[in-house]
Amino acid sequence: QVQLVESGGGLVQPGGSLRLSCAVSGSIFSATRMGWYRQAPGKQRELVATITISCIATYAESEKGRFTISRDNAKNTVALQINSLKPEDTAVYYCNGYLSIGIGGKDYWGKGTLVTVSS
């Protein structure tokens, strides 16, 4: 069974940096597009970044270069580096994997890790 487990969240001050990590179990990582999403209190879950199997990354326009996504296909992990953190970055961050399976695909989700940005 495929499982995604996030780690690295916590309490940080505005302007600080944080690195989130996601470990993926199972034998699907090398064939899965990975991504990070977040959900702030009272708001919908939104896309932060994605990265393809060949390490092509895309980001939400609103992030303006503060976020960097990476993956290690040998270790079955994906990371999200966040710099210049702002209070509005406070959210539960979720790791996502999308596996193409012929006609469609299948989404896998972690349980999330909480990032709180406050002074």
N, C-alpha and C positions, 0 to 999 in steps of 0.2 A: 504494500500500500504506500502511495506517495504521500509524504508529509513535508511541510515547510515550517521551519522554526526560526523566528526572528529573535535577534538579540541586539544589545547596544543602546537601547533607549535609556532615558533618565532625565534628571533635572539639570539644565544648563542655563547660564546667564546670556542675555542678549549679546550678540557679537561673537559668541563662542562657536565651537565646531563640534561635530559629532559624527561618528561613523557607525552605521547600522550594518548588520550582517544577517544573512539568511542562509541556512543550511537546508539542503534538499535531499531527502532520502529517496531511494528507489533508483531505477535505471532509466530515467526519462530526461534527466537534466540536459544532456548534450543535444537533445532534440526539442528543447523547450525554450520559447521566448520568455524571458524573465522581466519583471517589472516591480516597481514600488508604487503603492498608492497610499493615501492618507485620508483620515476622516477626523475633522475637528469637531468639537462639541457643537451639536445643533446643526451641523452641516452634512452635506452628502459626501460620500467617498469620492475622491478625485485622483486622477492620474498625476504622478510626479515624474516618473521616467520609465523607459523601457530599454531593453538591450536584447539584440538578436543573438542567435547562435554564433554568428560570426563577429560578435562584439560591436555591432553598429548601434549606437545609442541615440535616443530621442528624449527630449525634455519638454515639460510644460513651459509655455511661453512666459508665464508669470515668474519663473524662478530666476531668470537672468544670469545664468551661469553659477549660481550658488550651490547647485547640486551636481554631483558626479556619480554616475552608476558604473559599476564594473562587474565582471564575472570571471570566475575561474572554473573552467570546464573540467579540470583535473581534480579539483577539490569539491566540486558540486556546490559552490557557494556563489552568492551574489551580494554585493555591497552597495551602500549608498553613503557617500560622503556629503555632509551638509556643512557649509561654511556660512559665516556671518548670520547666525541664527537670529530670527526675529520672533517676538511673542506670537505672531500670527502663524508661525510654524508649529505651534503646539497642536498635537494631534496624535492619534494612534496610527502608526505606520505599518502597512501590511505588505508582505511579500506576495507576489503573484507569479504563477507560471502558466503559460498557455501552450498546450501541446496540440499540434495539428494532427488530426487523425482522419485523413481522407477528405470526405466531404466537408466536415466541420472541424471542431476542435473541442478541447476540454480545459477548463480553468481550474487551477489549484490555488488555494489560499492558506496563508498562515494565520495564526490567531492574533497577530499584531504585537507591536512593542510601543509603549507610550513614550513620547517625547514631550517634555514640558520646558518651555522657554520662559523664564521669569527671573527678575532680579530681587 
